[in-house]
Amino acid sequence: MKKTIFFSSFLALMGMANGQNTSHVPQLGKDKVEDVIAAMTQQEKVYLLMGLGENNWMNPPTGPTHVIIAGEAGLTWAIPRLGITPTVMTDGPAGLRIDPHPEGLNITRFCTAFPTATALASTWNTEMVENVGKAMGNEVLEYGSDVLLSPAINIHRNPLSGRNFEYYSEDPLIAGKMGAAMVRGVQSNGVGTSLKHFVANNIETNRKTINAVISQRALREIYLRGFETVVKEAQPWTVMTSYNRLNGFYTSENYDLVTKILRDEWKFQGMVMSDWWAGADAVAQMNSGNDMIQPGCNQREELLRALKYKLIDEKVIDRNLARILTYILRTKRFSGYAFTNKPDLDAHALVSRTAASEGMVLLKNDKNALPFNNVKRVALFGKTSYRFICGGTGSGEVNYKSAFTINESFENYGYKVAKPLETIYKSFIDSVTSKAKKEDKKFVVDFHPELKLNKEQIKSQLQNSDVAIITIGRNGGEGWERQIVDNFYLSATEKQLIKDISEIYHAANKKVIVVLNIGGVVATADWRNYPDAILLAWQTGQEGANAIVEILKGKVNPSGKLPMSFPMEYSDVPSAKTFPGEPADNPVNAVYSEGIYVGYRYYESFKVPTAYEFGYGLSYTQFEYSNIQLSSKSFQNELTVKMTVKNIGKKEGKEAVQLYLHAPNVEIEKPVEELKGFAKTRLLKPGESQEITFTLDKRALASFWTNISSWVAEKGDYEVRIGASAKDIRLTSTFNLPETVVVEKVNNVLYPNRPVTDLSISDKK
């Protein structure tokens, strides 16, 4: 999201009345907002429109220094004479990110590291995500922050994007529903969220200048849709515009995006802020409706000059200030809440572990290799077995107190870990760490090549173990993309390690399990045949290692499913040829020529095989789908779909049920199917059933018609597909829409600034 700022002092703006002599000075909270604004000087107005700019940290105009919260990402100015208090904004998407040891204060402020967004989306459980939000929001509240700069809901357009771990899915319905649940959870504590990055922040290369060229249909159906859902269902306090240009204009300077769509169409009521150091023209940002510029630097002089020479209407400034003051009025800090600095971290750790367990995805389980059967001794291969990756780097980091490694968790659960192997890996890790610079020590092992082991070293572990577990780790962060070689694809060393261990252990009639401790998609097709089982553990926070052991031993039945597709090869990705942009060595434009065909919409429509399809995930039990019922065979205003899920296996478990819709192709081309609903069952005992109900409204049937700037549901027969994944469809039924319906007319805006021809199924013919 930004280059994070670590500093512990807040600079209050005081004494800027410039000699005004008034008998009554309006006070925020006691007088009308417009009266408070009218009492401001132009300098006060401009300072309040921005955060604390780096040029002013050590040289405040006037006033004392106040310690508020160490490690905050941003602050807003205070104007004490008008009763305007400061506010604090903090990262991040997987837990509050603040300095645990603030200089000069005798307190410790550890936070909980929760599963990353990708892992949370894999739960397919909005109630679970809302509970995580509640716990996260409590830490925001008790540590004295006002806004959590989260959730981030950009689409997983390409698996190489460095920030995918912060985002939920390749599908806008999941992104929107998960984001809305997170907002509701966090904001239930009386603190705010910042929905980000609005919009199309899918590329980290040249992220502050890259121009995303996207058709109006793809924008509406894929990239804007999740944001629309969150705004309409949860009303976040703030929205953060993104770094990138969109069809020629910086998003923070785009009136059509910020005002016409976000405010006019979606009825967003909150404050809009820029990403840190985003955009180029402060006047354009103000005019667009981007209320606050973060962190605020030379733009102050730019805006003061614009006011002086009448380059901006002061009414625009006042409009934006009203939104900022309305936001300040909502904060607990303004109401005088006494922050305790003592959130219930033990309780939050349990929330984190539950979410971690439910977000892990069982990708392979040949011959019931899992859960463990008569396993007491484990051989842990791979450096990540001894250095668990809780989350990504950058603004997604969390300063947590401690996290168990996988080897420690196994020992905590009573297993014997092969000590000779542990010694080899710990010596390797110590060697790598000792050679790193101080500032790199935290993550250097994550990015270091895997340790090579010869076959004799592997064979020597047979006598110490009943099973082999190989952990493969990947980390990433903002500001850079993942690489195809040795990051998306496993390295030659990693693949050889999996192959050799599998052959040696299988020869001894022992099982091999691969655990993927990763933040985004990796290639699996070229090595997945070797091990007996594969558990996708994601980056699941401080309790992730414990959750892994609980799943492997069978204490928890895995129920996670993929919120994105795992391709066979990187070249199969629809945006592979255009990512990150052109020219390739220094991208200026990123043409989203795949259009609406992102993820499973592409793979299913173009019949491109995947290693693991969207929505896929195994369980230790089996579920039967039955009794599909539609409320009507002719669609009117809405339609309900009911079906029954039954646990027909021998273990209790949960199932994520997915509803896809196949729409008629009359006048406009559509993907072969699109996700229109999902639900997670409760924990079902063997033999237990649960009825699931879905509701489809007109918008669920509609596609965006660019020629008339409208959402349109075409007449014809629609097929409801209920499945366990995008490919594993268990039940179908049809209904008819008698006449084509214009569901909603919207503004004709955001057209591309250069020609873009979207991918079409007819291109194959």
N, C-alpha and C positions, 0 to 999 in steps of 0.2 A: 504493500500500500504506500509506503513512503520510507524515506531514510529516517529511522527512528531516532528521537532525541532523548538523551539521558541527561536530565538536569533536575535539581531539587528546589529551585526557587521560583516563586511567582512574583511578577513585577506588577504591582497595582498602580493603576492610573488614577492619580489624585490631583486635586488643585488645578484643574484645567478649565476653570470657569472664566479665565481671562478677565477678571475684574467685574463680572456681571454682578449687578446689585439688584437682587429681587427679594421681595418680602416673603415669598413662599417658593421654596424649591421643590418641585414635584418628586415624589418618591415611588419607585417601582413597587408594586403590590398595594399601594395605598391610593395612587392616582391612576388615571387612564394612561395606557401605554403611549398614546399619541401625545399626551401632555408631557410625558417624560422625554420623548424624542424632541419635542419642540424646545425643551429647556437645554438641550445639548448644544455645545459648540460644534463647528464643523470638524475640528480636530478630534473631539470626543467621538463623534459619529464614525469617523474613519477608523479610529483605533478599535472601536467595538466591532467593526465589520471584519476584523482579522484576529487571528490568534497571536501568540507572542512570537514575533519575528526574530530571527537569529541576530539581526542588527540591533535589537533592543534588549536582549537578555541581560547584558551587563550595564546598559546605559538607559535606564528608564527615564522618561521625561521628568517625572517627579515621583515622590512617594517611597515608602519603605519596601523592603523585601520580605516576602512571606513564604514560609515553607508550607506547601500544601500536600503534595504526594510525589515521592521520588520515583522517577521512571515513567512519568506520564508521557503520552504522545503529544498532547496539545492542551492549551489553556485558553480561556477567553478573558478579556480585560474586565477589571472591576472599575466602577465609577462610584466611589462611596458617597459622594455628595448627592447622588441621585438614587441611592439605595440599591445600586446594581452590584451584585456579588459576582465573583469569578466562578467559572465552572471548569471542570476537569474532564478530559477525554483520554481514554486509555485503550491500547490494543488489548485483546486480540480475539481471533476466531476460535481458539481452542482453550481459552481461559484467560483471566486477567493477567496482563503483563506489566508489572511494576517492579521497582527495585526492592528486593527483600531486606536490604540493610541500608536504609537511608542515612546518609552522613549527618552526624550531629543529633540523631534521635536514637534513644535507647529502646527501640522496638524492632521486631522482626515481622516481615509481612510476606510469608509464603502463600502461594496460590495453588489451586488444584489444576493439574494438567489433565484436561478432558480429552477424549478421542477427537481427532481432526474431523472436519466436516465430511470428508469422503467416507470415513468410518461410520459417522452418525447416519449418513444417508443410507448406508448398507443395512441399517436396522429395519428400514421401511416402516418405522414406528414413530409417528409424529408425537404421540403421548410421551414416549421415551425422550425424544429430543426436547420437548417442552420441559420435562423434569430436569434435564441437563441445564437448560436455560435458566430455570429457577435457581439452581445451585450456583451457577456462574454469576447470575445477577445479584445474589446475596453477597458474594465476595466484592462485586463492584460497589454495592451499597456500603458495606461495613468497612471497606478500606478507603472510602471517601471519594470515589469517582462518581461522575454524573452521567457519563455516556460510555458505553462499550462500543468500540469501533468494529462492529460485527452485527449481523452475519454477512459473509461474502458469498454471493450466489451466482457468479458468472458460470457460463456453460463450459463443460469439458469438451471443447471443440477438437483438441489435439492432445494426445497423451504426453507430448514433450513439454507442454506448458509448465513452467516452474512452480506455479501457484495452484495447481490442480488440487493439492492436498487441502487447501483452504476452501475449496468449492465443493458443492454437493454432487453434481451429476451432469451427464450429457443430456438429460431430459428436463425441460422447463417445469413440468408438473411436479416432479420430485423436488427440484431446486426451490420452487415457490412454496410448496407445502412444508418442507423442512425449514426453510427460512422463516416462514410465518410462525411455526411452532417455536422456534428459537426466540423470535422477537417477543411473542406472548410470554414465554417463560422468564426472560431477562426483565422485561418491563413490568412484570407482576410485583417486582420489588420496589417500584417507584423510581427506577432509574431508566435511562434511555438506551436506545441502540442506534447504530448508524448503518443502514442498509447500503452495501457497496458491492462492486465498484460500477457505478451507473454510467455507461453500459459498454459491453463488448471489450472488457479488459481480459482478453484471452491470450495475449502475447506479452512476454516480458522483454523481448529483444527491442531495444529502442522504445521502451514503453511510454516515455514521455512525449514522443513525437510521432509514433507510428499511426498511420491513417487506416482504420478499418473500413473497407469498402464493402458494404452489405446491402443487398436488395431490401426494399421495403417489406416484402413478404417474409423473408428470412428474419428480419429484425422483429417484426410483429409476432411471428409464430414461435421463434426459438429464443432470441436474445433478450427481448423485452418482456416476454410472457411471465417469467418467474418473478421479476420485479413487480409487475402488475399484481400478481397474486399476493405477494407479501404486503404491498401497500393497501390493497383493498381488504385483506383479511386481518391485518395486524396493526396497521398504522404506526410504523416505527417513528420515533421522535425526530430522527434526522435521516437524510439520504446523502451519501457521499458520491459525488461525480468522479469519473475515472480520469486517468492520465491521458489516454489516447485520444486521437482525433476520431471522429465518426463521420464518414462521408464528407470529409474536408474540414470539419470544424471541431475544435476541442470540445469535449462534452460539457465542460464547465462554462463554456461560452455560447452554448447552443440553446437559444430561446425556444426553439421548437421542441427540443427534448425536455428541458427543465420546466418550462411553463406550459406549453400546449399539451404535451402528453402527461407528464407527471402530475401537474397541478390541475389543469383544466379537464383532461379526460379521466384521470384516475382519482381525482379529488384528494390528493395528498395535502395534509394540513400542517406538516412540520417544517423544519428548517433544512435547507440544502447547504452543504459545505463542499469545498473542493478537497481533493486528495492533497497531500503535502507537496508543495511546490509545483502544483499542476497548473496548466494553462499558461497563457502568455500575455493576455490583455485584461487588466483588472476592470476596466470600464465595461468591456464585453461580458465579463463574468457577472458584474452587478446587473447589467441590463437583462441577462438571460434569466435571472431569478436565482442564481447561485449566491445565496445570502451571505455566506461567510467564506473568506479565503484563509486557508491554512498553509503554512503557519504564519504567514504575514511578514513581508520583508519590505522591499522597495515599493511595493504596491501602495503603501501609505502615501508616499510622496506623489505617486502617479494619480491617486484619487483626489488628493488635495489640489493638485494642479488642475485636474479635470473639473472640479467644482469651481475653482477660481476663474477658469476661462470658459465656463458654461459648456463643457464637453459632455456633461452628464446632467440629467435632470435630478435635482435634489429630492424630488418625490420618489424616484427609484431607490435612492439611498434610504429614505425614510421607510419605504415599503419593506425593504430587506431587514432594517433594524427592528421593525415591529415583529417580524418572525423570530429574530434572535431573542428579543426580550420576552416573547411568549414562551420560548424554550426555557429561558432562565427561570421564569416564574414556576415552571413545572418541577425544577430540581429540588432534591432533598436539601442540598446545601443552602438554597435560598430560604427554605422554610426553617432552617436552623437545626436540622437533624444532627444528633450527636453520634458520630461514627464510632463504633466500638473497637475497630481493628481486630476483632475476634470472631470471624465467621466460623461456622462449624466444619472445619476441614475434614474431620473424621467421617462425618455424615456425607460430605461431598465426595470423599474418596470411594465410598460405597456406590454412590450414584455413577461415578466414573467407571467403576469396575463392571457394574451391571450393563451400562451402555457399551463398554468395550466387548463384553461377552456376546451381546446381541448383534454387534456390528461385524463380527468376524464371519468370514464366508468359507465354507468347506467346499473346495473346488474338486477334489478327487478323494475317493475312499474305496479303493479296490478291495474286494473280499473282506469288507468290514475290518480293515486295518485299524480303524478307530471306532469307538474309544479303546484305550489300552485294555489288553487282556493278559493278566499275569505278568505285568511289567513292573519291575522294582528298581531296575538299574538303567540309566540312560546315558548314551554317549552324545554329547552336544557338539556338533561341528558348525563352523562358521563364526566369524568374529562377532557377528551381531547376537549370537547366543549369550555373549558375555558383555554386550554393550547395547542393550535394547534402545531402539529409537522411538521415543515417546511422541515426537512431533517434528514439524519442519522448522526451518530457520527463518530469520527476518521477523516481521511483525507477528508471525504466527507462533513465536516462542512463548513459553511460560516459565516463570521462575518458581518451580515447585521445590519442596523440601527434599524429597527423595523418591526414587522409583526402583523397584526390584528389577534385576536382570533376569533373564530366563533361567540361568543356572541357579540363581538364588531362589527363585520361585519353586523350582523343582525340589530343592532341598527343604524349603519351608513346608512342602506338601508330603514330605517323608520319602522322597526318592533318593537313591544314591547316584550321584553324578560322577562320571568317570574322571578321576582326579588327574591321571597322567595327561589326558587330553586337555583338561582345564588349565593345567600348568603351561602347556604349549601355547594356548591362546592368550592367556593372561600375560605371558612374557612378550608375546608379539604385540599386544595392545600397549603394554608399558613402553616398549621400544618405540612404537609409532608416536605415542603421546609425548615422550620425553624429548623427541626431536622437533616437536612443533613449537611455534611461537605461542606465547601465553594466550593471546587472543583467539588462537585457533584450536586450543586443546579440547574445547568442549565438543567440537564436531569433526576433528581431524580423522578419527577412526571411521566415522560414517562414510567418508569420501575416499578412504584409502583402499587400494586394491586388496582383494581377498588373499588370505594366507594359503600358499600351496602346500599340499600334503602328498607325500608319495604313498603308494599302495601298502608298503610295509607299515607305515605309521597308522594307516587306517586299520589294517588287519590286527595290529596290536591292541586295538580297542574292543575287539570282539569278546574277549574274555571278561571285560569290565562292564558289559552292557547287554540288555535284552532287546534294545531298540536303538536305532540311530535317528537323530533329529538334526536336520540341517537348516540353519536359519540364514536366509538371504536378506540383506538390508539395503535400503535405498533412502536417501534423504534429498531434500530440495528446498527451494525458498524463492523469495521474490527477487527480481532483478536479473534473473538468468533462466535459460531453458535447460532442460535435460538433454543429454546427447543420445543419439540413436545407438551408437556402439558403446558397449560396456555400461549402459545405464538403462535404456529401454530393453535392449537385449542383455542377457546375462553375459558376463565376461567368459572367455575361454577357460580361465581358472575355475570359475564357479560351475560351469557346465561339466567340466572334467571331474570336479569334486563330487557332484551329484551322481555322475555316471559310475565312478569308481566305488563310492560308498554303497551304491545300490547293488552293484554286481557282487561285491565282497560280502555284504550282509545277507543278500538273497541266497548266496551259496551256502551260508550258514543257517538258512531258514529263519532269518530275522527280518523284521520290517524296517522300512525307511520312510520317514516323514519329513516333508519340506514345509517350513514355516516362512511365509513371506511377510517381513516386517517393512512395509513399503508405504509410500504416500500416494503413488499413482500407478497406472497400468504398466506392466512389464510383459515382455514376450514369454510365453510358456510352451508354445507348440514344439520347440526344438529340444526340450528336455523333460517334459511332463510324463513321458512314458516310463521313465526310470523309477521314480519313487512309488510307494504304495498309496500314499495320501499326500494331499497338499492343503494346507490351511492358510488362507489369506488373512493375516492378522492385522493388516494396515498399521498405521501409526495411532495407537489406541491409548495414548496418555500414560500417566504414571502407574496405572493399574493394569496395563496391557499384558505384561508378562504373567501376572497372576491369572488373568482371564485365559491366556493361552493354555496354561497347565490345567485349569478347570475344564476346558473343552477337551483337551487330549485325554484326560483321565475319565471323562464322562460325567463329571459333576454337572456340567452345563451342556445341553444339546444345542449345537450351532443352528442358528436360524437366519443368519445374515444372507442377503442376496445382492448381486452386483447392481449398482446404480449407473454403471457404464459397461460398455462392451470391451472384451479383451480380444483384439484382432490376432489373426494368425501371423501376419507380418506387418511391419510398419508401413510398407508400401500399400497395404490394403486400406489404410485410413483415408477417408475421402478428402481430407485437407493435406495429405502428405506432400503433394507437389507444390503447394502454395504456402506452407508454413516455414518460417515465420512471416515471410513477405518478400518483396522484390525492391531493389536488387538483392540477391541472396546474401552478399557480403556486408550490406549495410541497408537493411530494409527501410523503405519510406512508406510504401503502401502494402497492405495485406488484403488481398482480394478474396472474399469469402465465396468463391465460385461454386462451392458445393451447395449453396443455398440452404434449403430446409433439410437437406439430407445429411444430418449430423448423427453420428452414432448408429443406433439400431435402425433408425429410419432409413439409413443408407444400406446397411448390411442386409436387412430383410427385404427391402424393395429391389435391390440390385442382385440379390441372391449371392452375396459374398460370404463365404464361410468364416466363422469366428472360432477362436479357441474356446472361449466361454461367452455365451450370449448375454445380453442385457437381461437382468432379472434372475440370473442363474444362481443357484446355491443349494447344496445338499444338506441333508439332515440325518440323524441317527435313527429316525423313524420314517414312516411313510404316511402320506395324506391322500385321501380320496376326495375328489370334487364331484358333486352331484346336484341334482334338483335345481337347475337354472330356471328362473321364472322372471318374465318381463311383465311389468304392470300393464302394458298395452302393446299390441302389434303395430299400432299407428301412433307416431310421435305427435304430441300436441305441444305443450309448454315444457314438460319434463317427463322423464321416464325413470322408473326404478328397476333395478336388477337385483334379484336375490339368488343366492346359491348357498350350498352347505359344504362345509369342510369337515371331514372326519379323520381322526388319527387312527389309522388301521395298523400301526406298527406296535412295537413292544416297549417304546420309551415315550415319556411325555415330551412334548415339544410345541413350538410355535411355527406358524406358516404365514408367509407373506403372499397374499393373493393379489393378482394383477388383472385389471380389466383393460383390454385393448379394443380399439374400434377400427373396423375396416369400413371406410366410407366410399360411396360411389364416385367414380370419375366421369362426370357428365361434361362440364365445361372447364374444369380446372384439375390439373394433375395433383394427386395426393400420395403420400407414403402408403405402403401396403397396409400398415397398421400404426396406430399411435396410442400411447398410454393415456387413458382418461380417468383412471381411478386405481387406488390400491388400498389394502387394509391388512393389518397384522392381527392374527388371531390371539386370543389369550393363550396361556399355557394349557394345552389340551392333553389330558391323560389318555392312555391307550383306550380306544373304543369311544372316546368322547367326541361330540360334534358341536359345531358352532355355525349359526346362520350369519352370513355376511350380506349387507345391503349396500348397493352403490346407487347414486343418483346422477343422471345425465341431464344437463340443461341444454338450451339451444347453443350456447357458446361452445359446449363440448363437441358439437357436431360441425362447427364452423371452421372454415379456412379463410385466410386473408386474401381478398381480391384487390390487387394493386390498382387496377384500372378504375375502380370506383371507391377506393379507400374504405373498404367495408369488410366486416366479418360476415361471411355468407355460408349458410347451411344448404347444401344442394339437395334437391329432391332425389328420391330413389331409395333403394334398399341398403340398410346398414347392418353389418354383422358385428354382434358383440362377441368378443373372444375372452374367455376367462382362462388364465393360465398360471403356471408356476414359474414361467419365464416367457420371454418374447417368442421362443420357439416351442416351448412345451405348453401348448394350448390344450386344455382338458375339456372345456365346455364351449358350445357356440349356440347362438340364437340370433334371429333377425327381426328387424322392425322396419317400417317404411315411413319416410317423410313425404307426405303427399305433394307438397309444393316447395319450391326453393324460397328460402326465407333470408332476408337481409337482417341479421341479428343486431348489428351495430354499425353505424356510420361514424368514422373517425376523421381526424385531420389528415390532409394529404401533405405529409411532411417527411423529412429525413430521406429524401431520394438520393441515390449515389451521385458523387461529384465526377464520376467517370463511368464509362460503360462497364456493366457487369452482366454476364449471361449465366444464369443459374443452371446448375446441373439438372438434367431431365432424364426420365426413364426412356423417353423416345430417342435419346442419344445413342442407346444401345442398338437401335434398330437400323 
